[in-house]
Amino acid sequence: MLEVVEAKPVNEYGPQLEVRNRVAEGEYEGFEFTDYPNRGVEDGVKVGTKAWDIFEACLNRRLAPDEELDTENLIRKRFEAMVVVKKTGKGNRTEHGTIGPHRPKSTQLKEVPKAEETDDPGAEYKDIPF
């Protein structure tokens, strides 16, 4: 799980976001890296880009194509993604196609214990006072 520490639009190598992420739990908790997801357009974020996926994951909802997006809304938000080493071997990045909203473990399904079974057909009624 990742947490956005800082995010801003940049245009040095085309329209991108500069997103500083912190690993929020697990073996690499506390590790930070900067990712540069493509925005696809100069003024905003294009649907289907990696930057769009990050906004949807952090805001935990589907976005309208004409929705105004503000990088301030990403700060301190959490999302899940596979993190890989860049092809150059220098640095990390999130893998496009693996980005999604954070699902806390407490909301995952848990197995419910089975009720005790007995051969006595009246067992469930024996403690009821008449």
N, CA, C and O atoms as a GROMACS GRO file, in nm:
protein
  520
    1MET      N    1   0.084  -0.117   0.000
    1MET     CA    2   0.000   0.000   0.000
    1MET      C    3   0.089   0.124   0.000
    1MET      O    4   0.191   0.129   0.069
    2LEU      N    5   0.049   0.222  -0.078
    2LEU     CA    6   0.126   0.346  -0.091
    2LEU      C    7   0.044   0.463  -0.039
    2LEU      O    8  -0.080   0.462  -0.044
    3GLU      N    9   0.114   0.564   0.010
    3GLU     CA   10   0.050   0.688   0.051
    3GLU      C   11   0.116   0.802  -0.024
    3GLU      O   12   0.239   0.809  -0.032
    4VAL      N   13   0.035   0.891  -0.080
    4VAL     CA   14   0.088   1.006  -0.154
    4VAL      C   15   0.137   1.110  -0.055
    4VAL      O   16   0.061   1.156   0.030
    5VAL      N   17   0.264   1.147  -0.067
    5VAL     CA   18   0.325   1.247   0.021
    5VAL      C   19   0.318   1.384  -0.045
    5VAL      O   20   0.295   1.485   0.022
    6GLU      N   21   0.339   1.388  -0.176
    6GLU     CA   22   0.343   1.513  -0.251
    6GLU      C   23   0.303   1.484  -0.395
    6GLU      O   24   0.335   1.377  -0.447
    7ALA      N   25   0.232   1.576  -0.459
    7ALA     CA   26   0.193   1.558  -0.599
    7ALA      C   27   0.178   1.695  -0.666
    7ALA      O   28   0.122   1.788  -0.609
    8LYS      N   29   0.232   1.703  -0.789
    8LYS     CA   30   0.217   1.828  -0.865
    8LYS      C   31   0.231   1.797  -1.014
    8LYS      O   32   0.301   1.703  -1.053
    9PRO      N   33   0.164   1.877  -1.098
    9PRO     CA   34   0.180   1.858  -1.242
    9PRO      C   35   0.315   1.912  -1.289
    9PRO      O   36   0.360   2.017  -1.242
   10VAL      N   37   0.380   1.842  -1.380
   10VAL     CA   38   0.506   1.886  -1.440
   10VAL      C   39   0.498   1.864  -1.591
   10VAL      O   40   0.416   1.784  -1.638
   11ASN      N   41   0.582   1.934  -1.666
   11ASN     CA   42   0.579   1.925  -1.813
   11ASN      C   43   0.716   1.907  -1.875
   11ASN      O   44   0.731   1.923  -1.997
   12GLU      N   45   0.818   1.875  -1.796
   12GLU     CA   46   0.954   1.867  -1.848
   12GLU      C   47   0.968   1.764  -1.962
   12GLU      O   48   1.038   1.790  -2.060
   13TYR      N   49   0.903   1.650  -1.948
   13TYR     CA   50   0.908   1.544  -2.051
   13TYR      C   51   0.768   1.512  -2.101
   13TYR      O   52   0.732   1.395  -2.115
   14GLY      N   53   0.690   1.615  -2.127
   14GLY     CA   54   0.550   1.597  -2.162
   14GLY      C   55   0.465   1.610  -2.036
   14GLY      O   56   0.518   1.620  -1.926
   15PRO      N   57   0.332   1.609  -2.053
   15PRO     CA   58   0.245   1.628  -1.937
   15PRO      C   59   0.247   1.507  -1.843
   15PRO      O   60   0.205   1.397  -1.880
   16GLN      N   61   0.297   1.529  -1.722
   16GLN     CA   62   0.307   1.424  -1.622
   16GLN      C   63   0.267   1.479  -1.486
   16GLN      O   64   0.252   1.600  -1.468
   17LEU      N   65   0.251   1.388  -1.390
   17LEU     CA   66   0.244   1.426  -1.250
   17LEU      C   67   0.377   1.387  -1.188
   17LEU      O   68   0.438   1.288  -1.229
   18GLU      N   69   0.421   1.462  -1.093
   18GLU     CA   70   0.534   1.421  -1.010
   18GLU      C   71   0.473   1.381  -0.877
   18GLU      O   72   0.424   1.466  -0.802
   19VAL      N   73   0.476   1.251  -0.847
   19VAL     CA   74   0.410   1.199  -0.728
   19VAL      C   75   0.514   1.132  -0.638
   19VAL      O   76   0.579   1.036  -0.678
   20ARG      N   77   0.528   1.186  -0.517
   20ARG     CA   78   0.618   1.122  -0.421
   20ARG      C   79   0.532   1.031  -0.334
   20ARG      O   80   0.440   1.076  -0.265
   21ASN      N   81   0.564   0.902  -0.337
   21ASN     CA   82   0.489   0.799  -0.265
   21ASN      C   83   0.571   0.745  -0.149
   21ASN      O   84   0.694   0.738  -0.155
   22ARG      N   85   0.501   0.706  -0.044
   22ARG     CA   86   0.564   0.639   0.071
   22ARG      C   87   0.497   0.503   0.087
   22ARG      O   88   0.374   0.493   0.083
   23VAL      N   89   0.578   0.400   0.104
   23VAL     CA   90   0.523   0.268   0.133
   23VAL      C   91   0.466   0.274   0.275
   23VAL      O   92   0.538   0.302   0.370
   24ALA      N   93   0.334   0.248   0.287
   24ALA     CA   94   0.265   0.270   0.414
   24ALA      C   95   0.262   0.148   0.506
   24ALA      O   96   0.235   0.163   0.626
   25GLU      N   97   0.288   0.030   0.454
   25GLU     CA   98   0.293  -0.088   0.541
   25GLU      C   99   0.368  -0.199   0.471
   25GLU      O  100   0.390  -0.196   0.350
   26GLY      N  101   0.407  -0.297   0.549
   26GLY     CA  102   0.479  -0.411   0.493
   26GLY      C  103   0.628  -0.402   0.512
   26GLY      O  104   0.679  -0.319   0.588
   27GLU      N  105   0.698  -0.489   0.441
   27GLU     CA  106   0.843  -0.502   0.456
   27GLU      C  107   0.919  -0.373   0.429
   27GLU      O  108   1.020  -0.346   0.494
   28TYR      N  109   0.872  -0.293   0.335
   28TYR     CA  110   0.943  -0.170   0.296
   28TYR      C  111   0.877  -0.044   0.353
   28TYR      O  112   0.897   0.066   0.299
   29GLU      N  113   0.800  -0.057   0.458
   29GLU     CA  114   0.729   0.056   0.519
   29GLU      C  115   0.824   0.173   0.544
   29GLU      O  116   0.932   0.155   0.600
   30GLY      N  117   0.782   0.293   0.503
   30GLY     CA  118   0.862   0.414   0.522
   30GLY      C  119   0.946   0.451   0.401
   30GLY      O  120   0.990   0.565   0.389
   31PHE      N  121   0.969   0.355   0.310
   31PHE     CA  122   1.049   0.385   0.190
   31PHE      C  123   0.971   0.480   0.100
   31PHE      O  124   0.851   0.463   0.079
   32GLU      N  125   1.039   0.582   0.045
   32GLU     CA  126   0.976   0.679  -0.043
   32GLU      C  127   1.042   0.676  -0.180
   32GLU      O  128   1.162   0.653  -0.192
   33PHE      N  129   0.961   0.702  -0.284
   33PHE     CA  130   1.012   0.713  -0.420
   33PHE      C  131   0.921   0.807  -0.498
   33PHE      O  132   0.805   0.828  -0.463
   34THR      N  133   0.976   0.863  -0.604
   34THR     CA  134   0.900   0.955  -0.690
   34THR      C  135   0.864   0.885  -0.819
   34THR      O  136   0.949   0.822  -0.883
   35ASP      N  137   0.739   0.898  -0.858
   35ASP     CA  138   0.686   0.838  -0.981
   35ASP      C  139   0.640   0.953  -1.071
   35ASP      O  140   0.599   1.058  -1.022
   36TYR      N  141   0.646   0.930  -1.201
   36TYR     CA  142   0.607   1.034  -1.298
   36TYR      C  143   0.501   0.979  -1.394
   36TYR      O  144   0.532   0.953  -1.510
   37PRO      N  145   0.377   0.961  -1.347
   37PRO     CA  146   0.273   0.908  -1.436
   37PRO      C  147   0.231   1.010  -1.542
   37PRO      O  148   0.225   1.130  -1.517
   38ASN      N  149   0.204   0.959  -1.662
   38ASN     CA  150   0.162   1.039  -1.775
   38ASN      C  151   0.022   1.094  -1.751
   38ASN      O  152  -0.067   1.022  -1.706
   39ARG      N  153   0.002   1.224  -1.782
   39ARG     CA  154  -0.130   1.286  -1.774
   39ARG      C  155  -0.201   1.283  -1.908
   39ARG      O  156  -0.324   1.288  -1.912
   40GLY      N  157  -0.126   1.274  -2.018
   40GLY     CA  158  -0.187   1.264  -2.150
   40GLY      C  159  -0.226   1.395  -2.215
   40GLY      O  160  -0.233   1.401  -2.338
   41VAL      N  161  -0.251   1.500  -2.140
   41VAL     CA  162  -0.290   1.631  -2.194
   41VAL      C  163  -0.223   1.741  -2.112
   41VAL      O  164  -0.192   1.723  -1.994
   42GLU      N  165  -0.201   1.855  -2.176
   42GLU     CA  166  -0.134   1.968  -2.111
   42GLU      C  167  -0.214   2.026  -1.994
   42GLU      O  168  -0.158   2.060  -1.890
   43ASP      N  169  -0.346   2.037  -2.012
   43ASP     CA  170  -0.429   2.104  -1.912
   43ASP      C  171  -0.528   2.006  -1.849
   43ASP      O  172  -0.646   2.006  -1.882
   44GLY      N  173  -0.480   1.924  -1.759
   44GLY     CA  174  -0.567   1.829  -1.692
   44GLY      C  175  -0.509   1.690  -1.694
   44GLY      O  176  -0.388   1.671  -1.701
   45VAL      N  177  -0.599   1.592  -1.688
   45VAL     CA  178  -0.560   1.452  -1.687
   45VAL      C  179  -0.654   1.376  -1.780
   45VAL      O  180  -0.776   1.384  -1.767
   46LYS      N  181  -0.596   1.303  -1.875
   46LYS     CA  182  -0.674   1.230  -1.974
   46LYS      C  183  -0.723   1.096  -1.916
   46LYS      O  184  -0.649   1.028  -1.844
   47VAL      N  185  -0.847   1.059  -1.948
   47VAL     CA  186  -0.905   0.932  -1.905
   47VAL      C  187  -0.818   0.817  -1.955
   47VAL      O  188  -0.773   0.818  -2.070
   48GLY      N  189  -0.794   0.720  -1.869
   48GLY     CA  190  -0.719   0.602  -1.908
   48GLY      C  191  -0.569   0.609  -1.887
   48GLY      O  192  -0.499   0.509  -1.903
   49THR      N  193  -0.518   0.726  -1.850
   49THR     CA  194  -0.374   0.739  -1.825
   49THR      C  195  -0.343   0.688  -1.684
   49THR      O  196  -0.433   0.669  -1.602
   50LYS      N  197  -0.216   0.666  -1.658
   50LYS     CA  198  -0.174   0.622  -1.525
   50LYS      C  199  -0.210   0.727  -1.419
   50LYS      O  200  -0.250   0.692  -1.308
   51ALA      N  201  -0.196   0.854  -1.454
   51ALA     CA  202  -0.232   0.961  -1.360
   51ALA      C  203  -0.382   0.954  -1.327
   51ALA      O  204  -0.421   0.973  -1.211
   52TRP      N  205  -0.466   0.928  -1.427
   52TRP     CA  206  -0.611   0.914  -1.407
   52TRP      C  207  -0.639   0.800  -1.308
   52TRP      O  208  -0.719   0.814  -1.216
   53ASP      N  209  -0.571   0.687  -1.329
   53ASP     CA  210  -0.589   0.571  -1.242
   53ASP      C  211  -0.552   0.604  -1.097
   53ASP      O  212  -0.618   0.559  -1.004
   54ILE      N  213  -0.447   0.683  -1.078
   54ILE     CA  214  -0.406   0.722  -0.943
   54ILE      C  215  -0.511   0.810  -0.878
   54ILE      O  216  -0.543   0.792  -0.761
   55PHE      N  217  -0.566   0.906  -0.954
   55PHE     CA  218  -0.674   0.990  -0.899
   55PHE      C  219  -0.793   0.904  -0.859
   55PHE      O  220  -0.846   0.919  -0.749
   56GLU      N  221  -0.837   0.813  -0.947
   56GLU     CA  222  -0.953   0.729  -0.915
   56GLU      C  223  -0.926   0.642  -0.792
   56GLU      O  224  -1.013   0.626  -0.707
   57ALA      N  225  -0.806   0.586  -0.784
   57ALA     CA  226  -0.773   0.499  -0.670
   57ALA      C  227  -0.769   0.578  -0.540
   57ALA      O  228  -0.822   0.533  -0.438
   58CYS      N  229  -0.706   0.696  -0.542
   58CYS     CA  230  -0.694   0.777  -0.420
   58CYS      C  231  -0.829   0.832  -0.375
   58CYS      O  232  -0.855   0.841  -0.255
   59LEU      N  233  -0.913   0.870  -0.469
   59LEU     CA  234  -1.044   0.926  -0.435
   59LEU      C  235  -1.147   0.815  -0.415
   59LEU      O  236  -1.258   0.840  -0.368
   60ASN      N  237  -1.110   0.691  -0.452
   60ASN     CA  238  -1.193   0.572  -0.434
   60ASN      C  239  -1.330   0.584  -0.501
   60ASN      O  240  -1.432   0.550  -0.442
   61ARG      N  241  -1.329   0.633  -0.626
   61ARG     CA  242  -1.454   0.644  -0.702
   61ARG      C  243  -1.422   0.664  -0.850
   61ARG      O  244  -1.311   0.702  -0.886
   62ARG      N  245  -1.521   0.637  -0.933
   62ARG     CA  246  -1.509   0.664  -1.076
   62ARG      C  247  -1.518   0.815  -1.097
   62ARG      O  248  -1.596   0.883  -1.031
   63LEU      N  249  -1.437   0.865  -1.189
   63LEU     CA  250  -1.437   1.009  -1.217
   63LEU      C  251  -1.505   1.037  -1.350
   63LEU      O  252  -1.500   0.954  -1.442
   64ALA      N  253  -1.568   1.152  -1.360
   64ALA     CA  254  -1.627   1.195  -1.487
   64ALA      C  255  -1.516   1.251  -1.575
   64ALA      O  256  -1.424   1.315  -1.524
   65PRO      N  257  -1.522   1.228  -1.707
   65PRO     CA  258  -1.415   1.273  -1.796
   65PRO      C  259  -1.387   1.423  -1.790
   65PRO      O  260  -1.274   1.466  -1.815
   66ASP      N  261  -1.488   1.504  -1.758
   66ASP     CA  262  -1.469   1.650  -1.754
   66ASP      C  263  -1.449   1.702  -1.612
   66ASP      O  264  -1.454   1.823  -1.590
   67GLU      N  265  -1.427   1.613  -1.515
   67GLU     CA  266  -1.412   1.653  -1.376
   67GLU      C  267  -1.282   1.728  -1.352
   67GLU      O  268  -1.176   1.691  -1.402
   68GLU      N  269  -1.293   1.837  -1.273
   68GLU     CA  270  -1.175   1.914  -1.234
   68GLU      C  271  -1.097   1.835  -1.130
   68GLU      O  272  -1.154   1.794  -1.028
   69LEU      N  273  -0.968   1.813  -1.154
   69LEU     CA  274  -0.886   1.737  -1.061
   69LEU      C  275  -0.777   1.827  -1.003
   69LEU      O  276  -0.715   1.905  -1.074
   70ASP      N  277  -0.756   1.814  -0.874
   70ASP     CA  278  -0.657   1.895  -0.804
   70ASP      C  279  -0.560   1.801  -0.732
   70ASP      O  280  -0.602   1.715  -0.654
   71THR      N  281  -0.430   1.817  -0.758
   71THR     CA  282  -0.331   1.729  -0.696
   71THR      C  283  -0.332   1.738  -0.543
   71THR      O  284  -0.288   1.644  -0.476
   72GLU      N  285  -0.382   1.848  -0.488
   72GLU     CA  286  -0.392   1.860  -0.342
   72GLU      C  287  -0.483   1.751  -0.284
   72GLU      O  288  -0.465   1.709  -0.170
   73ASN      N  289  -0.580   1.705  -0.364
   73ASN     CA  290  -0.672   1.601  -0.318
   73ASN      C  291  -0.606   1.463  -0.308
   73ASN      O  292  -0.666   1.370  -0.256
   74LEU      N  293  -0.484   1.451  -0.358
   74LEU     CA  294  -0.412   1.323  -0.351
   74LEU      C  295  -0.329   1.310  -0.223
   74LEU      O  296  -0.300   1.198  -0.179
   75ILE      N  297  -0.293   1.423  -0.164
   75ILE     CA  298  -0.202   1.423  -0.048
   75ILE      C  299  -0.264   1.344   0.069
   75ILE      O  300  -0.380   1.364   0.104
   76ARG      N  301  -0.184   1.255   0.127
   76ARG     CA  302  -0.221   1.169   0.240
   76ARG      C  303  -0.325   1.063   0.204
   76ARG      O  304  -0.376   0.994   0.293
   77LYS      N  305  -0.356   1.048   0.076
   77LYS     CA  306  -0.447   0.942   0.033
   77LYS      C  307  -0.367   0.816   0.006
   77LYS      O  308  -0.250   0.822  -0.031
   78ARG      N  309  -0.431   0.700   0.024
   78ARG     CA  310  -0.363   0.573   0.005
   78ARG      C  311  -0.422   0.497  -0.113
   78ARG      O  312  -0.542   0.506  -0.143
   79PHE      N  313  -0.336   0.423  -0.179
   79PHE     CA  314  -0.379   0.337  -0.289
   79PHE      C  315  -0.288   0.216  -0.296
   79PHE      O  316  -0.183   0.213  -0.232
   80GLU      N  317  -0.330   0.118  -0.373
   80GLU     CA  318  -0.250  -0.003  -0.388
   80GLU      C  319  -0.201  -0.014  -0.531
   80GLU      O  320  -0.273   0.018  -0.625
   81ALA      N  321  -0.078  -0.060  -0.546
   81ALA     CA  322  -0.019  -0.078  -0.678
   81ALA      C  323   0.105  -0.166  -0.667
   81ALA      O  324   0.168  -0.172  -0.561
   82MET      N  325   0.138  -0.234  -0.776
   82MET     CA  326   0.263  -0.308  -0.779
   82MET      C  327   0.374  -0.207  -0.810
   82MET      O  328   0.362  -0.126  -0.902
   83VAL      N  329   0.480  -0.214  -0.733
   83VAL     CA  330   0.594  -0.125  -0.752
   83VAL      C  331   0.707  -0.207  -0.814
   83VAL      O  332   0.740  -0.316  -0.767
   84VAL      N  333   0.766  -0.152  -0.923
   84VAL     CA  334   0.874  -0.222  -0.993
   84VAL      C  335   0.995  -0.130  -1.005
   84VAL      O  336   0.983  -0.008  -0.992
   85VAL      N  337   1.110  -0.190  -1.030
   85VAL     CA  338   1.232  -0.114  -1.054
   85VAL      C  339   1.226  -0.063  -1.198
   85VAL      O  340   1.186  -0.136  -1.289
   86LYS      N  341   1.264   0.063  -1.219
   86LYS     CA  342   1.266   0.121  -1.354
   86LYS      C  343   1.360   0.042  -1.444
   86LYS      O  344   1.454  -0.021  -1.396
   87LYS      N  345   1.335   0.047  -1.574
   87LYS     CA  346   1.419  -0.025  -1.672
   87LYS      C  347   1.566   0.014  -1.662
   87LYS      O  348   1.654  -0.067  -1.689
   88THR      N  349   1.591   0.138  -1.623
   88THR     CA  350   1.729   0.186  -1.609
   88THR      C  351   1.797   0.125  -1.487
   88THR      O  352   1.919   0.130  -1.474
   89GLY      N  353   1.715   0.068  -1.396
   89GLY     CA  354   1.770   0.014  -1.273
   89GLY      C  355   1.788   0.119  -1.165
   89GLY      O  356   1.830   0.088  -1.054
   90LYS      N  357   1.756   0.244  -1.197
   90LYS     CA  358   1.771   0.354  -1.102
   90LYS      C  359   1.634   0.406  -1.062
   90LYS      O  360   1.575   0.487  -1.134
   91GLY      N  361   1.585   0.362  -0.949
   91GLY     CA  362   1.457   0.411  -0.900
   91GLY      C  363   1.343   0.312  -0.920
   91GLY      O  364   1.359   0.206  -0.981
   92ASN      N  365   1.228   0.350  -0.865
   92ASN     CA  366   1.108   0.266  -0.870
   92ASN      C  367   0.996   0.342  -0.936
   92ASN      O  368   1.001   0.464  -0.952
   93ARG      N  369   0.893   0.268  -0.976
   93ARG     CA  370   0.772   0.328  -1.032
   93ARG      C  371   0.655   0.235  -1.006
   93ARG      O  372   0.674   0.116  -0.981
   94THR      N  373   0.534   0.290  -1.012
   94THR     CA  374   0.415   0.206  -1.001
   94THR      C  375   0.385   0.150  -1.139
   94THR      O  376   0.407   0.215  -1.241
   95GLU      N  377   0.335   0.028  -1.141
   95GLU     CA  378   0.304  -0.041  -1.267
   95GLU      C  379   0.162  -0.006  -1.310
   95GLU      O  380   0.066  -0.034  -1.238
   96HIS      N  381   0.150   0.056  -1.430
   96HIS     CA  382   0.018   0.091  -1.483
   96HIS      C  383  -0.061  -0.038  -1.502
   96HIS      O  384  -0.007  -0.137  -1.551
   97GLY      N  385  -0.188  -0.037  -1.464
   97GLY     CA  386  -0.270  -0.156  -1.475
   97GLY      C  387  -0.285  -0.230  -1.343
   97GLY      O  388  -0.367  -0.321  -1.331
   98THR      N  389  -0.204  -0.192  -1.244
   98THR     CA  390  -0.213  -0.256  -1.111
   98THR      C  391  -0.262  -0.159  -1.005
   98THR      O  392  -0.267  -0.195  -0.887
   99ILE      N  393  -0.297  -0.037  -1.044
   99ILE     CA  394  -0.333   0.069  -0.950
   99ILE      C  395  -0.480   0.058  -0.912
   99ILE      O  396  -0.568   0.048  -0.998
  100GLY      N  397  -0.507   0.059  -0.780
  100GLY     CA  398  -0.645   0.051  -0.733
  100GLY      C  399  -0.658   0.113  -0.596
  100GLY      O  400  -0.559   0.148  -0.533
  101PRO      N  401  -0.782   0.126  -0.550
  101PRO     CA  402  -0.804   0.185  -0.417
  101PRO      C  403  -0.753   0.095  -0.307
  101PRO      O  404  -0.747  -0.027  -0.323
  102HIS      N  405  -0.716   0.155  -0.196
  102HIS     CA  406  -0.670   0.080  -0.079
  102HIS      C  407  -0.790   0.013  -0.014
  102HIS      O  408  -0.892   0.077   0.011
  103ARG      N  409  -0.777  -0.116   0.013
  103ARG     CA  410  -0.882  -0.192   0.082
  103ARG      C  411  -0.825  -0.238   0.216
  103ARG      O  412  -0.748  -0.334   0.220
  104PRO      N  413  -0.862  -0.170   0.326
  104PRO     CA  414  -0.810  -0.210   0.457
  104PRO      C  415  -0.845  -0.355   0.488
  104PRO      O  416  -0.950  -0.404   0.448
  105LYS      N  417  -0.756  -0.423   0.558
  105LYS     CA  418  -0.777  -0.564   0.592
  105LYS      C  419  -0.903  -0.582   0.674
  105LYS      O  420  -0.966  -0.687   0.666
  106SER      N  421  -0.942  -0.484   0.753
  106SER     CA  422  -1.060  -0.496   0.839
  106SER      C  423  -1.189  -0.508   0.757
  106SER      O  424  -1.290  -0.552   0.811
  107THR      N  425  -1.188  -0.469   0.628
  107THR     CA  426  -1.308  -0.479   0.546
  107THR      C  427  -1.312  -0.608   0.464
  107THR      O  428  -1.408  -0.633   0.392
  108GLN      N  429  -1.208  -0.689   0.475
  108GLN     CA  430  -1.206  -0.815   0.402
  108GLN      C  431  -1.296  -0.916   0.472
  108GLN      O  432  -1.316  -0.908   0.593
  109LEU      N  433  -1.350  -1.010   0.397
  109LEU     CA  434  -1.441  -1.110   0.451
  109LEU      C  435  -1.370  -1.202   0.549
  109LEU      O  436  -1.254  -1.240   0.528
  110LYS      N  437  -1.439  -1.236   0.654
  110LYS     CA  438  -1.384  -1.327   0.754
  110LYS      C  439  -1.473  -1.450   0.760
  110LYS      O  440  -1.594  -1.443   0.735
  111GLU      N  441  -1.413  -1.564   0.793
  111GLU     CA  442  -1.490  -1.686   0.805
  111GLU      C  443  -1.565  -1.686   0.936
  111GLU      O  444  -1.507  -1.657   1.041
  112VAL      N  445  -1.694  -1.717   0.931
  112VAL     CA  446  -1.778  -1.721   1.049
  112VAL      C  447  -1.778  -1.864   1.103
  112VAL      O  448  -1.796  -1.958   1.026
  113PRO      N  449  -1.759  -1.882   1.234
  113PRO     CA  450  -1.759  -2.018   1.289
  113PRO      C  451  -1.898  -2.080   1.276
  113PRO      O  452  -2.000  -2.012   1.289
  114LYS      N  453  -1.900  -2.212   1.251
  114LYS     CA  454  -2.027  -2.284   1.238
  114LYS      C  455  -2.091  -2.301   1.375
  114LYS      O  456  -2.023  -2.309   1.477
  115ALA      N  457  -2.223  -2.305   1.375
  115ALA     CA  458  -2.296  -2.330   1.499
  115ALA      C  459  -2.276  -2.476   1.540
  115ALA      O  460  -2.256  -2.563   1.456
  116GLU      N  461  -2.281  -2.500   1.671
  116GLU     CA  462  -2.264  -2.637   1.719
  116GLU      C  463  -2.380  -2.722   1.671
  116GLU      O  464  -2.495  -2.681   1.674
  117GLU      N  465  -2.346  -2.843   1.625
  117GLU     CA  466  -2.450  -2.935   1.581
  117GLU      C  467  -2.471  -3.041   1.687
  117GLU      O  468  -2.376  -3.083   1.753
  118THR      N  469  -2.597  -3.086   1.704
  118THR     CA  470  -2.629  -3.190   1.801
  118THR      C  471  -2.732  -3.285   1.742
  118THR      O  472  -2.802  -3.251   1.647
  119ASP      N  473  -2.740  -3.405   1.798
  119ASP     CA  474  -2.837  -3.504   1.750
  119ASP      C  475  -2.974  -3.484   1.814
  119ASP      O  476  -3.073  -3.542   1.769
  120ASP      N  477  -2.981  -3.402   1.920
  120ASP     CA  478  -3.107  -3.379   1.991
  120ASP      C  479  -3.188  -3.274   1.918
  120ASP      O  480  -3.148  -3.158   1.912
  121PRO      N  481  -3.304  -3.313   1.859
  121PRO     CA  482  -3.383  -3.216   1.783
  121PRO      C  483  -3.441  -3.102   1.869
  121PRO      O  484  -3.476  -2.997   1.815
  122GLY      N  485  -3.452  -3.121   2.000
  122GLY     CA  486  -3.507  -3.017   2.086
  122GLY      C  487  -3.401  -2.938   2.158
  122GLY      O  488  -3.434  -2.856   2.244
  123ALA      N  489  -3.275  -2.960   2.128
  123ALA     CA  490  -3.165  -2.896   2.200
  123ALA      C  491  -3.171  -2.743   2.193
  123ALA      O  492  -3.140  -2.675   2.291
  124GLU      N  493  -3.211  -2.690   2.080
  124GLU     CA  494  -3.212  -2.544   2.068
  124GLU      C  495  -3.321  -2.478   2.152
  124GLU      O  496  -3.318  -2.356   2.172
  125TYR      N  497  -3.418  -2.558   2.201
  125TYR     CA  498  -3.528  -2.503   2.279
  125TYR      C  499  -3.516  -2.533   2.430
  125TYR      O  500  -3.598  -2.485   2.508
  126LYS      N  501  -3.416  -2.610   2.471
  126LYS     CA  502  -3.410  -2.656   2.609
  126LYS      C  503  -3.387  -2.544   2.711
  126LYS      O  504  -3.424  -2.559   2.828
  127ASP      N  505  -3.327  -2.433   2.670
  127ASP     CA  506  -3.299  -2.324   2.764
  127ASP      C  507  -3.408  -2.218   2.767
  127ASP      O  508  -3.394  -2.117   2.837
  128ILE      N  509  -3.515  -2.239   2.692
  128ILE     CA  510  -3.624  -2.141   2.689
  128ILE      C  511  -3.720  -2.172   2.804
  128ILE      O  512  -3.771  -2.283   2.812
  129PRO      N  513  -3.744  -2.074   2.894
  129PRO     CA  514  -3.837  -2.099   3.005
  129PRO      C  515  -3.981  -2.096   2.957
  129PRO      O  516  -4.020  -2.011   2.878
  130PHE      N  517  -4.061  -2.192   3.007
  130PHE     CA  518  -4.203  -2.196   2.970
  130PHE      C  519  -4.290  -2.156   3.083
  130PHE      O  520  -4.412  -2.154   3.069
   0.00000   0.00000   0.00000
